[in-house]
Amino acid sequence: MQDFPHHYLAGATAESTGNVTVTSPGLEPIQTAGPPEFGGPGDVWSPEELLVASVANCFILSFRAVARAARIDWISLECDVVGTLEKVDRVTQFTNFEVRAKLVVPPGTNEAKAMKMLEKSERVCLITNSMKADSHLEAKVTVAEEVLS
C-alpha cells in the first residue's frame, strides 16, 4: 500500500441537456443522469446510485481485507444497500445507509467469527467513514465566444 495521503481524480462533463459523462484517468467513461425521483430518465447511473453502490462496493472490499487478516475462508458475499435521502434543515442529504450482507462460508467455519468480521467491515469502510468529509469548491466561469452563422 502507498503512504497517505492518497489522491483520486475524477471529472465530469455535460452540455445544457442530456447525460453527464463521468471520467477518471485509465477508466472507461460512465454516462450518468439524475434519478427518476429528480426527473431523470432512469436508464443510466445517477450520482445517488453511484454513492449507494460505493457503500456496497467498499463494504465488500473491506470484508476481503478483514477476512484475509483474520484468515477466514469464505465463498461469496452479496451486499445490497438502501440509501435514504431526506430533507434535514432544508438541506437534501443521505441520512441512512442500510447495508444488507449475505455471506456464504465453507462447512466448518466459525459463524460467530464470520459475523464479527462482517461487523468489523462495516466499521472500517472508508466510504461510510468519509460521508461528512469537507467539500471545497474551486470554480471558474467562462463566457462562450459568439458563434457567427
C-alpha positions as CSV (number, residue, x, y, z in Angstrom):
1,M,0.0,0.0,0.0
2,Q,1.2,3.5,-0.7
3,D,1.8,6.1,2.0
4,F,-1.0,8.5,2.8
5,P,-2.4,10.9,1.6
6,H,-3.9,9.2,-1.5
7,H,-5.4,11.4,-4.2
8,Y,-8.1,10.2,-6.6
9,L,-9.0,12.1,-9.8
10,A,-12.4,12.1,-11.4
11,G,-14.2,14.5,-13.6
12,A,-17.5,15.1,-15.3
13,T,-18.6,17.0,-18.5
14,A,-22.0,17.8,-19.9
15,E,-23.9,20.1,-22.2
16,S,-27.0,22.0,-21.2
17,T,-29.2,18.9,-21.8
18,G,-28.5,15.2,-21.9
19,N,-26.3,12.8,-19.9
20,V,-23.3,13.7,-17.9
21,T,-20.1,11.9,-18.8
22,V,-18.0,10.9,-15.7
23,T,-14.3,10.1,-16.3
24,S,-11.2,9.1,-14.4
25,P,-7.8,8.5,-16.0
26,G,-7.3,5.0,-17.3
27,L,-11.0,4.1,-16.8
28,E,-13.9,3.8,-19.2
29,P,-16.3,6.8,-19.1
30,I,-19.6,6.4,-17.4
31,Q,-22.8,8.0,-18.6
32,T,-25.0,9.4,-15.8
33,A,-28.1,11.5,-15.3
34,G,-30.4,12.5,-12.5
35,P,-32.5,9.7,-11.0
36,P,-36.2,9.4,-11.9
37,E,-37.0,11.0,-8.5
38,F,-35.5,14.2,-9.7
39,G,-36.8,14.0,-13.3
40,G,-34.0,11.9,-14.8
41,P,-34.6,9.1,-17.3
42,G,-33.8,6.2,-15.0
43,D,-31.8,4.3,-17.6
44,V,-28.3,5.3,-16.6
45,W,-26.5,5.6,-13.3
46,S,-27.2,8.6,-11.1
47,P,-24.9,10.2,-8.6
48,E,-27.2,8.9,-5.9
49,E,-27.0,5.4,-7.2
50,L,-23.2,5.6,-7.6
51,L,-22.9,6.8,-4.0
52,V,-25.0,3.9,-2.6
53,A,-23.1,1.4,-4.9
54,S,-19.9,2.8,-3.5
55,V,-21.0,1.9,0.0
56,A,-21.8,-1.7,-1.1
57,N,-18.5,-2.0,-3.1
58,C,-16.5,-0.6,-0.2
59,F,-18.1,-3.0,2.3
60,I,-17.2,-6.0,0.2
61,L,-13.6,-4.8,-0.3
62,S,-13.3,-4.0,3.4
63,F,-14.6,-7.6,4.1
64,R,-12.0,-9.1,1.8
65,A,-9.2,-7.3,3.8
66,V,-10.7,-8.1,7.2
67,A,-11.3,-11.8,6.3
68,R,-7.8,-12.1,4.9
69,A,-6.2,-10.6,8.0
70,A,-8.4,-12.9,10.2
71,R,-7.7,-15.9,8.0
72,I,-11.4,-16.6,7.5
73,D,-12.3,-18.6,4.4
74,W,-15.4,-17.6,2.5
75,I,-17.1,-18.4,-0.8
76,S,-19.2,-15.4,-1.7
77,L,-20.6,-12.2,-0.3
78,E,-23.6,-10.4,-1.6
79,C,-24.3,-6.8,-0.4
80,D,-27.3,-4.7,-1.0
81,V,-27.5,-1.1,0.3
82,V,-30.6,1.1,0.7
83,G,-29.7,4.7,1.0
84,T,-32.3,7.1,2.4
85,L,-32.3,10.6,1.0
86,E,-34.2,13.2,3.1
87,K,-34.5,16.9,3.7
88,V,-32.9,17.9,7.0
89,D,-33.0,21.6,8.0
90,R,-33.9,22.4,4.3
91,V,-30.8,20.5,3.1
92,T,-31.2,17.4,1.0
93,Q,-28.8,14.7,2.2
94,F,-28.5,11.0,2.8
95,T,-29.5,10.2,6.3
96,N,-29.0,6.5,6.5
97,F,-27.4,3.6,4.7
98,E,-28.9,0.1,5.4
99,V,-26.3,-2.5,4.5
100,R,-27.7,-6.0,3.9
101,A,-25.0,-8.6,3.6
102,K,-25.3,-12.3,2.8
103,L,-22.1,-14.2,3.4
104,V,-21.5,-17.8,2.2
105,V,-18.8,-19.7,4.0
106,P,-17.5,-23.3,3.7
107,P,-18.7,-26.0,6.1
108,G,-16.9,-25.9,9.5
109,T,-16.5,-22.1,9.5
110,N,-17.0,-20.4,12.9
111,E,-20.2,-18.5,12.1
112,A,-19.8,-16.2,15.1
113,K,-16.3,-15.2,14.0
114,A,-17.6,-14.6,10.4
115,M,-20.3,-12.4,11.8
116,K,-17.7,-10.4,13.8
117,M,-15.7,-9.9,10.6
118,L,-18.8,-8.6,8.8
119,E,-19.4,-6.1,11.7
120,K,-15.8,-5.0,11.6
121,S,-16.1,-4.5,7.8
122,E,-18.9,-2.1,8.4
123,R,-16.9,-0.1,10.9
124,V,-13.8,0.2,8.7
125,C,-15.4,1.0,5.4
126,L,-13.7,4.2,4.3
127,I,-16.6,5.4,2.2
128,T,-19.1,5.4,5.1
129,N,-16.4,6.8,7.4
130,S,-15.9,9.7,4.9
131,M,-19.5,10.8,4.4
132,K,-19.1,14.0,6.4
133,A,-15.9,14.9,4.6
134,D,-15.3,18.6,3.8
135,S,-16.0,19.8,0.3
136,H,-14.3,22.8,-1.2
137,L,-15.4,24.5,-4.4
138,E,-12.8,26.0,-6.8
139,A,-14.8,27.4,-9.7
140,K,-14.3,29.3,-12.9
141,V,-16.9,30.9,-15.3
142,T,-16.1,31.3,-18.9
143,V,-18.2,33.2,-21.4
144,A,-18.5,31.3,-24.7
145,E,-17.5,33.1,-27.8
146,E,-20.3,34.2,-30.0
147,V,-20.9,31.8,-32.9
148,L,-21.4,33.5,-36.2
149,S,-23.7,31.8,-38.7
